[in-house]
Amino acid sequence: MRNTTEHLDNGKPEPFDSAALSIEMLKAVVDGETYEEVATRFDKSRTAVERRIKTLAAHLTKVVGVQGLNEEGTAFVRRLRNHRKAILTALEVFDPYIAAQANAPRVLSEQDIELAVSRIKRRSSRSWHDIALFYLLFATGARPLEIARLEIRDYLDADGGIRRKSLMRSEVAINGRSRALYFASSHLDEALANYLQERLAQNLGVHQEETFGGFDPMSRLFLSATGEGFKIIPHLEEGKTRYLCRPILETYDKLFRYAEIKDVSARSSRRTVAARLHARGADLHQIGLLLGISEPSAVRALLPKPKPSLSDLVDELV
């Protein structure tokens, strides 16, 4: 790993390479610094620091392996600190450049998604429920926790019609800021229509009125076979309340196993959404608005890096 540094206008040294910067941030946090302290030291926002650290920690557990820590555990700063020695040991053999090339984010094509859905349909015991969950990731760019929080009123109008331009309410959004939410996929329409028909037949989350298609508008959009929503657990991290929904993460892990898709997870699916929006002509600001990301650099990090042609590489080489 290169140790080259450059000095910014504010006089603070910053590692020349972005991966090296993330590594230094991770080391600082496992050594006891808070996200706020690291953000101040590296002249970054707290959100950017947290995103960098958790992304690197998750990647480290996948590529190298951290004894006693799985990818899910990297979401908690306390667990990172509890496994400080194992993380530092893993970092000693972690080459971010090789790892980035070997584990380049995969962007799913329409054919990939069609094949995945066909496999889920064959293998799932609640196929319409699971297919709707799968499509929702790629049709909206919502995070798993946000999907777990969605309610009937977010998807249906009072007259029972689909809310094509809805709202990711502030209490649903992970960052606590409302944003536009679009339901504009015929594939998702079909899956949710069939799933909701099954719910009506099973009398799950319904009310006696004719509004909202017969459903209680405050009922979660996705319910278990017993009528319960995904369980969401609050926890305190660095003085702030965070939320974890392990059941929906486990459900998505199961769906990706059914789909037989490698190198893609519910967490990384937003890369596919960002890439497909970019291919349609969306700019960084538009992609950020849909995904709930305010920093252009964070949006840019989701996009696949174009590989230059050989002729471009050798042009005026000397």
Summary of the structure (lengths in Angstrom):
residues: 318
radius of gyration: 21.5
end to end distance: 26.4
largest distance: 77.0
contacts: 898
relative contact order: 0.10
helix: 53%
strand: 10%
